[in-house]
């Protein structure tokens, strides 16, 4: 999550402990590499194709999740990264208008975290 946040220009509380988060299909073995530090999450094929965009990073086209999907994934994996990181991503991206509420709700619904996110969204939008 933190690597997606960094590439989406979202400031993360834990930026000093950088890990590359890698989303891979279910039933695919995680790569074993020493550098960079990676955190692997398995996702369904549908979840992997929802909300991604390609960005050129150091001359290479890299598929990453868009800002709305990244914020939703921060809430989905809040027990791994901490709710404070998810809240900061939501506040910062909301403040800088990197996504619409419709985009956020779409991804939250698809990833089944609407009930988790609702009180936080209501708190920052009122």
KEKOLLO-304968 format. One record per atom (N, C-alpha, C): residue number from 1; residue in three letters; atom name; z, y, x negated. Coordinates in nm, 4 decimals. Layout:
N
(node NUM "ALA" "CA" (Z Y X))
...
//
This chain:
126
(node 1 "UNK" "N" (0.0000 -0.1179 -0.0810))
(node 1 "UNK" "CA" (0.0000 0.0000 0.0000))
(node 1 "UNK" "C" (0.0000 0.1249 -0.0858))
(node 2 "UNK" "N" (0.0764 0.1228 -0.1894))
(node 2 "UNK" "CA" (0.0844 0.2440 -0.2684))
(node 2 "UNK" "C" (-0.0481 0.2753 -0.3351))
(node 3 "UNK" "N" (-0.1251 0.1732 -0.3734))
(node 3 "UNK" "CA" (-0.2545 0.2020 -0.4334))
(node 3 "UNK" "C" (-0.3492 0.2601 -0.3303))
(node 4 "UNK" "N" (-0.3461 0.2114 -0.2070))
(node 4 "UNK" "CA" (-0.4280 0.2701 -0.1013))
(node 4 "UNK" "C" (-0.3861 0.4125 -0.0763))
(node 5 "UNK" "N" (-0.2573 0.4370 -0.0764))
(node 5 "UNK" "CA" (-0.2086 0.5726 -0.0577))
(node 5 "UNK" "C" (-0.2603 0.6635 -0.1675))
(node 6 "UNK" "N" (-0.2552 0.6168 -0.2900))
(node 6 "UNK" "CA" (-0.2993 0.6991 -0.4009))
(node 6 "UNK" "C" (-0.4475 0.7308 -0.3879))
(node 7 "UNK" "N" (-0.5300 0.6319 -0.3562))
(node 7 "UNK" "CA" (-0.6734 0.6546 -0.3455))
(node 7 "UNK" "C" (-0.7073 0.7385 -0.2239))
(node 8 "UNK" "N" (-0.6250 0.7353 -0.1211))
(node 8 "UNK" "CA" (-0.6459 0.8194 -0.0036))
(node 8 "UNK" "C" (-0.5788 0.9546 -0.0213))
(node 9 "UNK" "N" (-0.5269 0.9806 -0.1406))
(node 9 "UNK" "CA" (-0.4602 1.1047 -0.1761))
(node 9 "UNK" "C" (-0.3342 1.1282 -0.0949))
(node 10 "UNK" "N" (-0.2677 1.0195 -0.0544))
(node 10 "UNK" "CA" (-0.1387 1.0296 0.0124))
(node 10 "UNK" "C" (-0.0335 1.0189 -0.0962))
(node 11 "UNK" "N" (0.0614 1.1087 -0.0960))
(node 11 "UNK" "CA" (0.1672 1.1023 -0.1957))
(node 11 "UNK" "C" (0.2709 1.0009 -0.1505))
(node 12 "UNK" "N" (0.3082 0.9096 -0.2381))
(node 12 "UNK" "CA" (0.4063 0.8068 -0.2055))
(node 12 "UNK" "C" (0.5366 0.8336 -0.2803))
(node 13 "UNK" "N" (0.6460 0.7977 -0.2182))
(node 13 "UNK" "CA" (0.7756 0.8174 -0.2819))
(node 13 "UNK" "C" (0.7896 0.7345 -0.4084))
(node 14 "UNK" "N" (0.7282 0.6181 -0.4091))
(node 14 "UNK" "CA" (0.7416 0.5255 -0.5209))
(node 14 "UNK" "C" (0.6222 0.5286 -0.6149))
(node 15 "UNK" "N" (0.5547 0.6386 -0.6294))
(node 15 "UNK" "CA" (0.4321 0.6429 -0.7087))
(node 15 "UNK" "C" (0.4543 0.5956 -0.8524))
(node 16 "UNK" "N" (0.5765 0.6064 -0.9029))
(node 16 "UNK" "CA" (0.6043 0.5627 -1.0395))
(node 16 "UNK" "C" (0.5968 0.4123 -1.0562))
(node 17 "UNK" "N" (0.6200 0.3365 -0.9509))
(node 17 "UNK" "CA" (0.6134 0.1904 -0.9595))
(node 17 "UNK" "C" (0.4813 0.1442 -0.8991))
(node 18 "UNK" "N" (0.3740 0.1742 -0.9672))
(node 18 "UNK" "CA" (0.2387 0.1521 -0.9171))
(node 18 "UNK" "C" (0.2027 0.0042 -0.9153))
(node 19 "UNK" "N" (0.1532 -0.0402 -0.8019))
(node 19 "UNK" "CA" (0.0973 -0.1742 -0.7860))
(node 19 "UNK" "C" (-0.0336 -0.1593 -0.7106))
(node 20 "UNK" "N" (-0.1266 -0.2451 -0.7415))
(node 20 "UNK" "CA" (-0.2497 -0.2513 -0.6638))
(node 20 "UNK" "C" (-0.2256 -0.3520 -0.5522))
(node 21 "UNK" "N" (-0.2392 -0.3076 -0.4283))
(node 21 "UNK" "CA" (-0.2256 -0.3970 -0.3137))
(node 21 "UNK" "C" (-0.3630 -0.4523 -0.2828))
(node 22 "UNK" "N" (-0.3709 -0.5818 -0.2719))
(node 22 "UNK" "CA" (-0.4974 -0.6500 -0.2511))
(node 22 "UNK" "C" (-0.4908 -0.7301 -0.1221))
(node 23 "UNK" "N" (-0.5767 -0.6974 -0.0282))
(node 23 "UNK" "CA" (-0.5839 -0.7708 0.0982))
(node 23 "UNK" "C" (-0.6949 -0.8750 0.0845))
(node 24 "UNK" "N" (-0.6593 -1.0011 0.1068))
(node 24 "UNK" "CA" (-0.7571 -1.1086 0.0950))
(node 24 "UNK" "C" (-0.7526 -1.1950 0.2207))
(node 25 "UNK" "N" (-0.8606 -1.2681 0.2470))
(node 25 "UNK" "CA" (-0.8629 -1.3534 0.3669))
(node 25 "UNK" "C" (-0.7561 -1.4622 0.3610))
(node 26 "UNK" "N" (-0.7129 -1.5031 0.4805))
(node 26 "UNK" "CA" (-0.6225 -1.6181 0.4895))
(node 26 "UNK" "C" (-0.6879 -1.7385 0.4233))
(node 27 "UNK" "N" (-0.6085 -1.8268 0.3711))
(node 27 "UNK" "CA" (-0.6532 -1.9508 0.3080))
(node 27 "UNK" "C" (-0.7323 -1.9288 0.1784))
(node 28 "UNK" "N" (-0.7201 -1.8111 0.1184))
(node 28 "UNK" "CA" (-0.7815 -1.7856 -0.0111))
(node 28 "UNK" "C" (-0.6684 -1.7680 -0.1113))
(node 29 "UNK" "N" (-0.6801 -1.8365 -0.2231))
(node 29 "UNK" "CA" (-0.5749 -1.8286 -0.3244))
(node 29 "UNK" "C" (-0.5706 -1.6898 -0.3868))
(node 30 "UNK" "N" (-0.4507 -1.6452 -0.4136))
(node 30 "UNK" "CA" (-0.4323 -1.5142 -0.4762))
(node 30 "UNK" "C" (-0.4758 -1.5202 -0.6219))
(node 31 "UNK" "N" (-0.5418 -1.4151 -0.6702))
(node 31 "UNK" "CA" (-0.5801 -1.4132 -0.8123))
(node 31 "UNK" "C" (-0.4560 -1.4044 -0.8999))
(node 32 "UNK" "N" (-0.4652 -1.4618 -1.0172))
(node 32 "UNK" "CA" (-0.3535 -1.4578 -1.1115))
(node 32 "UNK" "C" (-0.3955 -1.3766 -1.2330))
(node 33 "UNK" "N" (-0.3515 -1.2537 -1.2333))
(node 33 "UNK" "CA" (-0.3820 -1.1635 -1.3442))
(node 33 "UNK" "C" (-0.2536 -1.0928 -1.3856))
(node 34 "UNK" "N" (-0.2489 -1.0518 -1.5103))
(node 34 "UNK" "CA" (-0.1293 -0.9840 -1.5590))
(node 34 "UNK" "C" (-0.1374 -0.8328 -1.5414))
(node 35 "UNK" "N" (-0.2548 -0.7748 -1.5608))
(node 35 "UNK" "CA" (-0.2722 -0.6307 -1.5485))
(node 35 "UNK" "C" (-0.3923 -0.6030 -1.4617))
(node 36 "UNK" "N" (-0.3882 -0.5139 -1.3730))
(node 36 "UNK" "CA" (-0.2725 -0.4377 -1.3302))
(node 36 "UNK" "C" (-0.1811 -0.5231 -1.2431))
(node 37 "UNK" "N" (-0.0612 -0.4749 -1.2194))
(node 37 "UNK" "CA" (0.0317 -0.5451 -1.1306))
(node 37 "UNK" "C" (-0.0270 -0.5429 -0.9897))
(node 38 "UNK" "N" (-0.0321 -0.6595 -0.9257))
(node 38 "UNK" "CA" (-0.0896 -0.6657 -0.7916))
(node 38 "UNK" "C" (0.0111 -0.7225 -0.6926))
(node 39 "UNK" "N" (-0.0062 -0.6836 -0.5681))
(node 39 "UNK" "CA" (0.0693 -0.7396 -0.4562))
(node 39 "UNK" "C" (-0.0363 -0.7859 -0.3575))
(node 40 "UNK" "N" (-0.0369 -0.9129 -0.3247))
(node 40 "UNK" "CA" (-0.1389 -0.9710 -0.2378))
(node 40 "UNK" "C" (-0.0836 -0.9886 -0.0976))
(node 41 "UNK" "N" (-0.1640 -0.9492 0.0011))
(node 41 "UNK" "CA" (-0.1334 -0.9765 0.1404))
(node 41 "UNK" "C" (-0.2534 -1.0483 0.2007))
(node 42 "UNK" "N" (-0.2252 -1.1514 0.2774))
(node 42 "UNK" "CA" (-0.3310 -1.2266 0.3439))
(node 42 "UNK" "C" (-0.3537 -1.1709 0.4827))
(node 43 "UNK" "N" (-0.4804 -1.1572 0.5202))
(node 43 "UNK" "CA" (-0.5163 -1.1031 0.6507))
(node 43 "UNK" "C" (-0.6290 -1.1855 0.7114))
(node 44 "UNK" "N" (-0.6378 -1.1784 0.8436))
(node 44 "UNK" "CA" (-0.7485 -1.2444 0.9127))
(node 44 "UNK" "C" (-0.8785 -1.1707 0.8807))
(node 45 "UNK" "N" (-0.9891 -1.2367 0.9066))
(node 45 "UNK" "CA" (-1.1189 -1.1739 0.8823))
(node 45 "UNK" "C" (-1.1347 -1.0464 0.9640))
(node 46 "UNK" "N" (-1.0883 -1.0488 1.0896))
(node 46 "UNK" "CA" (-1.0964 -0.9299 1.1739))
(node 46 "UNK" "C" (-1.0155 -0.8147 1.1150))
(node 47 "UNK" "N" (-0.8955 -0.8432 1.0682))
(node 47 "UNK" "CA" (-0.8103 -0.7394 1.0113))
(node 47 "UNK" "C" (-0.8711 -0.6815 0.8843))
(node 48 "UNK" "N" (-0.9428 -0.7625 0.8087))
(node 48 "UNK" "CA" (-1.0027 -0.7145 0.6838))
(node 48 "UNK" "C" (-1.1222 -0.6228 0.7066))
(node 49 "UNK" "N" (-1.1910 -0.6394 0.8190))
(node 49 "UNK" "CA" (-1.3098 -0.5578 0.8434))
(node 49 "UNK" "C" (-1.2787 -0.4319 0.9232))
(node 50 "UNK" "N" (-1.1599 -0.4209 0.9743))
(node 50 "UNK" "CA" (-1.1213 -0.3077 1.0586))
(node 50 "UNK" "C" (-1.0724 -0.1909 0.9738))
(node 51 "UNK" "N" (-1.1417 -0.0780 0.9807))
(node 51 "UNK" "CA" (-1.0948 0.0452 0.9194))
(node 51 "UNK" "C" (-1.1125 0.0579 0.7699))
(node 52 "UNK" "N" (-1.2121 -0.0062 0.7137))
(node 52 "UNK" "CA" (-1.2295 0.0122 0.5702))
(node 52 "UNK" "C" (-1.3475 0.1045 0.5427))
(node 53 "UNK" "N" (-1.3452 0.1616 0.4252))
(node 53 "UNK" "CA" (-1.4530 0.2479 0.3790))
(node 53 "UNK" "C" (-1.4735 0.2190 0.2317))
(node 54 "UNK" "N" (-1.5908 0.2488 0.1824))
(node 54 "UNK" "CA" (-1.6172 0.2288 0.0398))
(node 54 "UNK" "C" (-1.6053 0.3618 -0.0321))
(node 55 "UNK" "N" (-1.5383 0.3586 -0.1442))
(node 55 "UNK" "CA" (-1.5241 0.4760 -0.2300))
(node 55 "UNK" "C" (-1.5665 0.4382 -0.3704))
(node 56 "UNK" "N" (-1.6257 0.5336 -0.4379))
(node 56 "UNK" "CA" (-1.6644 0.5129 -0.5769))
(node 56 "UNK" "C" (-1.5457 0.5495 -0.6653))
(node 57 "UNK" "N" (-1.4961 0.4509 -0.7385))
(node 57 "UNK" "CA" (-1.3839 0.4706 -0.8296))
(node 57 "UNK" "C" (-1.4287 0.4243 -0.9673))
(node 58 "UNK" "N" (-1.4307 0.5155 -1.0607))
(node 58 "UNK" "CA" (-1.4768 0.4874 -1.1969))
(node 58 "UNK" "C" (-1.6135 0.4209 -1.1969))
(node 59 "UNK" "N" (-1.7041 0.4682 -1.1101))
(node 59 "UNK" "CA" (-1.8409 0.4187 -1.1066))
(node 59 "UNK" "C" (-1.8613 0.2888 -1.0313))
(node 60 "UNK" "N" (-1.7560 0.2368 -0.9665))
(node 60 "UNK" "CA" (-1.7648 0.1104 -0.8941))
(node 60 "UNK" "C" (-1.7343 0.1355 -0.7470))
(node 61 "UNK" "N" (-1.8179 0.0813 -0.6582))
(node 61 "UNK" "CA" (-1.7916 0.0904 -0.5151))
(node 61 "UNK" "C" (-1.6772 -0.0049 -0.4802))
(node 62 "UNK" "N" (-1.5692 0.0511 -0.4285))
(node 62 "UNK" "CA" (-1.4497 -0.0269 -0.3970))
(node 62 "UNK" "C" (-1.4194 -0.0113 -0.2485))
(node 63 "UNK" "N" (-1.4064 -0.1233 -0.1751))
(node 63 "UNK" "CA" (-1.3681 -0.1106 -0.0344))
(node 63 "UNK" "C" (-1.2173 -0.0864 -0.0242))
(node 64 "UNK" "N" (-1.1808 0.0215 0.0446))
(node 64 "UNK" "CA" (-1.0400 0.0508 0.0694))
(node 64 "UNK" "C" (-1.0243 0.0853 0.2169))
(node 65 "UNK" "N" (-0.9038 0.0737 0.2672))
(node 65 "UNK" "CA" (-0.8790 0.1097 0.4057))
(node 65 "UNK" "C" (-0.8735 0.2614 0.4193))
(node 66 "UNK" "N" (-0.9208 0.3110 0.5336))
(node 66 "UNK" "CA" (-0.9195 0.4552 0.5582))
(node 66 "UNK" "C" (-0.7753 0.5038 0.5761))
(node 67 "UNK" "N" (-0.7529 0.6363 0.5748))
(node 67 "UNK" "CA" (-0.6152 0.6871 0.5820))
(node 67 "UNK" "C" (-0.5366 0.6408 0.7046))
(node 68 "UNK" "N" (-0.5978 0.6375 0.8225))
(node 68 "UNK" "CA" (-0.5251 0.5941 0.9425))
(node 68 "UNK" "C" (-0.4815 0.4486 0.9285))
(node 69 "UNK" "N" (-0.5712 0.3637 0.8817))
(node 69 "UNK" "CA" (-0.5375 0.2222 0.8645))
(node 69 "UNK" "C" (-0.4317 0.2042 0.7559))
(node 70 "UNK" "N" (-0.4381 0.2855 0.6521))
(node 70 "UNK" "CA" (-0.3387 0.2765 0.5448))
(node 70 "UNK" "C" (-0.1994 0.3090 0.5976))
(node 71 "UNK" "N" (-0.1887 0.4134 0.6791))
(node 71 "UNK" "CA" (-0.0589 0.4492 0.7363))
(node 71 "UNK" "C" (-0.0082 0.3360 0.8247))
(node 72 "UNK" "N" (-0.0964 0.2801 0.9072))
(node 72 "UNK" "CA" (-0.0574 0.1683 0.9937))
(node 72 "UNK" "C" (-0.0101 0.0502 0.9099))
(node 73 "UNK" "N" (-0.0811 0.0198 0.8022))
(node 73 "UNK" "CA" (-0.0396 -0.0909 0.7160))
(node 73 "UNK" "C" (0.0936 -0.0619 0.6475))
(node 74 "UNK" "N" (0.1211 0.0640 0.6181))
(node 74 "UNK" "CA" (0.2522 0.0989 0.5622))
(node 74 "UNK" "C" (0.3631 0.0609 0.6602))
(node 75 "UNK" "N" (0.3394 0.0842 0.7893))
(node 75 "UNK" "CA" (0.4387 0.0443 0.8890))
(node 75 "UNK" "C" (0.4412 -0.1070 0.9069))
(node 76 "UNK" "N" (0.3245 -0.1693 0.8988))
(node 76 "UNK" "CA" (0.3193 -0.3156 0.9135))
(node 76 "UNK" "C" (0.3972 -0.3843 0.8013))
(node 77 "UNK" "N" (0.3877 -0.3320 0.6817))
(node 77 "UNK" "CA" (0.4546 -0.3913 0.5664))
(node 77 "UNK" "C" (0.5763 -0.3095 0.5239))
(node 78 "UNK" "N" (0.6408 -0.2440 0.6203))
(node 78 "UNK" "CA" (0.7552 -0.1568 0.5921))
(node 78 "UNK" "C" (0.8712 -0.2301 0.5264))
(node 79 "UNK" "N" (0.8850 -0.3595 0.5533))
(node 79 "UNK" "CA" (0.9940 -0.4349 0.4911))
(node 79 "UNK" "C" (0.9666 -0.4627 0.3444))
(node 80 "UNK" "N" (0.8412 -0.4520 0.3032))
(node 80 "UNK" "CA" (0.8074 -0.4737 0.1623))
(node 80 "UNK" "C" (0.8058 -0.3436 0.0832))
(node 81 "UNK" "N" (0.7651 -0.2344 0.1473))
(node 81 "UNK" "CA" (0.7520 -0.1081 0.0735))
(node 81 "UNK" "C" (0.8599 -0.0071 0.1080))
(node 82 "UNK" "N" (0.9264 -0.0275 0.2206))
(node 82 "UNK" "CA" (1.0307 0.0651 0.2636))
(node 82 "UNK" "C" (0.9802 0.1583 0.3723))
(node 83 "UNK" "N" (1.0638 0.1809 0.4708))
(node 83 "UNK" "CA" (1.0269 0.2680 0.5820))
(node 83 "UNK" "C" (1.0075 0.4113 0.5350))
(node 84 "UNK" "N" (1.0758 0.4520 0.4272))
(node 84 "UNK" "CA" (1.0612 0.5885 0.3768))
(node 84 "UNK" "C" (0.9192 0.6160 0.3295))
(node 85 "UNK" "N" (0.8547 0.5173 0.2689))
(node 85 "UNK" "CA" (0.7158 0.5333 0.2240))
(node 85 "UNK" "C" (0.6240 0.5458 0.3451))
(node 86 "UNK" "N" (0.6469 0.4629 0.4470))
(node 86 "UNK" "CA" (0.5648 0.4685 0.5678))
(node 86 "UNK" "C" (0.5806 0.6036 0.6374))
(node 87 "UNK" "N" (0.7033 0.6529 0.6462))
(node 87 "UNK" "CA" (0.7272 0.7815 0.7114))
(node 87 "UNK" "C" (0.6642 0.8966 0.6340))
(node 88 "UNK" "N" (0.6725 0.8928 0.5036))
(node 88 "UNK" "CA" (0.6109 0.9990 0.4238))
(node 88 "UNK" "C" (0.4592 0.9968 0.4396))
(node 89 "UNK" "N" (0.4004 0.8773 0.4397))
(node 89 "UNK" "CA" (0.2550 0.8667 0.4589))
(node 89 "UNK" "C" (0.2155 0.9236 0.5948))
(node 90 "UNK" "N" (0.2914 0.8903 0.6983))
(node 90 "UNK" "CA" (0.2632 0.9413 0.8329))
(node 90 "UNK" "C" (0.2760 1.0931 0.8370))
(node 91 "UNK" "N" (0.3828 1.1474 0.7823))
(node 91 "UNK" "CA" (0.4043 1.2928 0.7838))
(node 91 "UNK" "C" (0.2966 1.3655 0.7043))
(node 92 "UNK" "N" (0.2728 1.3201 0.5813))
(node 92 "UNK" "CA" (0.1773 1.3898 0.4948))
(node 92 "UNK" "C" (0.0359 1.3847 0.5502))
(node 93 "UNK" "N" (-0.0071 1.2681 0.5924))
(node 93 "UNK" "CA" (-0.1432 1.2572 0.6450))
(node 93 "UNK" "C" (-0.1573 1.3302 0.7773))
(node 94 "UNK" "N" (-0.0546 1.3250 0.8600))
(node 94 "UNK" "CA" (-0.0588 1.3982 0.9857))
(node 94 "UNK" "C" (-0.0656 1.5481 0.9624))
(node 95 "UNK" "N" (0.0100 1.5963 0.8664))
(node 95 "UNK" "CA" (0.0125 1.7382 0.8331))
(node 95 "UNK" "C" (-0.1228 1.7850 0.7786))
(node 96 "UNK" "N" (-0.1886 1.6998 0.7029))
(node 96 "UNK" "CA" (-0.3153 1.7375 0.6400))
(node 96 "UNK" "C" (-0.4371 1.6944 0.7220))
(node 97 "UNK" "N" (-0.4139 1.6435 0.8408))
(node 97 "UNK" "CA" (-0.5207 1.6070 0.9350))
(node 97 "UNK" "C" (-0.6250 1.5127 0.8738))
(node 98 "UNK" "N" (-0.5788 1.4088 0.8084))
(node 98 "UNK" "CA" (-0.6700 1.3103 0.7486))
(node 98 "UNK" "C" (-0.7191 1.2088 0.8501))
(node 99 "UNK" "N" (-0.6574 1.2079 0.9678))
(node 99 "UNK" "CA" (-0.7004 1.1190 1.0748))
(node 99 "UNK" "C" (-0.6597 1.1809 1.2073))
(node 100 "UNK" "N" (-0.7203 1.1314 1.3142))
(node 100 "UNK" "CA" (-0.6814 1.1764 1.4477))
(node 100 "UNK" "C" (-0.5772 1.0802 1.5027))
(node 101 "UNK" "N" (-0.5047 1.1239 1.6023))
(node 101 "UNK" "CA" (-0.4078 1.0355 1.6677))
(node 101 "UNK" "C" (-0.4795 0.9176 1.7339))
(node 102 "UNK" "N" (-0.6003 0.9412 1.7834))
(node 102 "UNK" "CA" (-0.6771 0.8314 1.8422))
(node 102 "UNK" "C" (-0.7061 0.7228 1.7391))
(node 103 "UNK" "N" (-0.7443 0.7627 1.6172))
(node 103 "UNK" "CA" (-0.7681 0.6645 1.5109))
(node 103 "UNK" "C" (-0.6398 0.5889 1.4777))
(node 104 "UNK" "N" (-0.5311 0.6630 1.4672))
(node 104 "UNK" "CA" (-0.4028 0.6015 1.4340))
(node 104 "UNK" "C" (-0.3614 0.5004 1.5411))
(node 105 "UNK" "N" (-0.3717 0.5392 1.6691))
(node 105 "UNK" "CA" (-0.3343 0.4491 1.7781))
(node 105 "UNK" "C" (-0.4258 0.3275 1.7836))
(node 106 "UNK" "N" (-0.5541 0.3486 1.7559))
(node 106 "UNK" "CA" (-0.6480 0.2357 1.7553))
(node 106 "UNK" "C" (-0.6037 0.1300 1.6545))
(node 107 "UNK" "N" (-0.5777 0.1730 1.5310))
(node 107 "UNK" "CA" (-0.5378 0.0779 1.4266))
(node 107 "UNK" "C" (-0.3992 0.0208 1.4534))
(node 108 "UNK" "N" (-0.3076 0.1028 1.5052))
(node 108 "UNK" "CA" (-0.1738 0.0539 1.5365))
(node 108 "UNK" "C" (-0.1795 -0.0534 1.6449))
(node 109 "UNK" "N" (-0.2670 -0.0343 1.7415))
(node 109 "UNK" "CA" (-0.2830 -0.1338 1.8475))
(node 109 "UNK" "C" (-0.3424 -0.2626 1.7921))
(node 110 "UNK" "N" (-0.4464 -0.2507 1.7128))
(node 110 "UNK" "CA" (-0.5113 -0.3688 1.6558))
(node 110 "UNK" "C" (-0.4180 -0.4464 1.5624))
(node 111 "UNK" "N" (-0.3313 -0.3748 1.4907))
(node 111 "UNK" "CA" (-0.2393 -0.4401 1.3962))
(node 111 "UNK" "C" (-0.1031 -0.4702 1.4590))
(node 112 "UNK" "N" (-0.0887 -0.4431 1.5869))
(node 112 "UNK" "CA" (0.0306 -0.4741 1.6652))
(node 112 "UNK" "C" (0.1592 -0.4095 1.6122))
(node 113 "UNK" "N" (0.1505 -0.2818 1.5784))
(node 113 "UNK" "CA" (0.2697 -0.2088 1.5359))
(node 113 "UNK" "C" (0.2927 -0.0830 1.6187))
(node 114 "UNK" "N" (0.2325 -0.0755 1.7362))
(node 114 "UNK" "CA" (0.2476 0.0426 1.8220))
(node 114 "UNK" "C" (0.3938 0.0678 1.8545))
(node 115 "UNK" "N" (0.4668 -0.0362 1.8939))
(node 115 "UNK" "CA" (0.6072 -0.0175 1.9322))
(node 115 "UNK" "C" (0.6941 0.0246 1.8143))
(node 116 "UNK" "N" (0.6578 -0.0177 1.6953))
(node 116 "UNK" "CA" (0.7317 0.0233 1.5755))
(node 116 "UNK" "C" (0.7039 0.1700 1.5447))
(node 117 "UNK" "N" (0.5791 0.2110 1.5573))
(node 117 "UNK" "CA" (0.5378 0.3451 1.5188))
(node 117 "UNK" "C" (0.5683 0.4521 1.6237))
(node 118 "UNK" "N" (0.5710 0.4140 1.7505))
(node 118 "UNK" "CA" (0.5829 0.5118 1.8599))
(node 118 "UNK" "C" (0.6965 0.6131 1.8415))
(node 119 "UNK" "N" (0.8212 0.5701 1.8139))
(node 119 "UNK" "CA" (0.9279 0.6710 1.8024))
(node 119 "UNK" "C" (0.9063 0.7690 1.6873))
(node 120 "UNK" "N" (0.8487 0.7232 1.5786))
(node 120 "UNK" "CA" (0.8247 0.8112 1.4639))
(node 120 "UNK" "C" (0.7136 0.9106 1.4940))
(node 121 "UNK" "N" (0.6085 0.8647 1.5607))
(node 121 "UNK" "CA" (0.4988 0.9534 1.5966))
(node 121 "UNK" "C" (0.5458 1.0579 1.6963))
(node 122 "UNK" "N" (0.6241 1.0137 1.7937))
(node 122 "UNK" "CA" (0.6769 1.1084 1.8923))
(node 122 "UNK" "C" (0.7671 1.2128 1.8257))
(node 123 "UNK" "N" (0.8434 1.1710 1.7281))
(node 123 "UNK" "CA" (0.9348 1.2633 1.6600))
(node 123 "UNK" "C" (0.8600 1.3695 1.5797))
(node 124 "UNK" "N" (0.7501 1.3328 1.5168))
(node 124 "UNK" "CA" (0.6796 1.4323 1.4332))
(node 124 "UNK" "C" (0.5801 1.5158 1.5129))
(node 125 "UNK" "N" (0.5455 1.4734 1.6344))
(node 125 "UNK" "CA" (0.4477 1.5500 1.7117))
(node 125 "UNK" "C" (0.5136 1.6402 1.8148))
(node 126 "UNK" "N" (0.6452 1.6340 1.8279))
(node 126 "UNK" "CA" (0.7109 1.7208 1.9263))
(node 126 "UNK" "C" (0.7833 1.8347 1.8602))
//
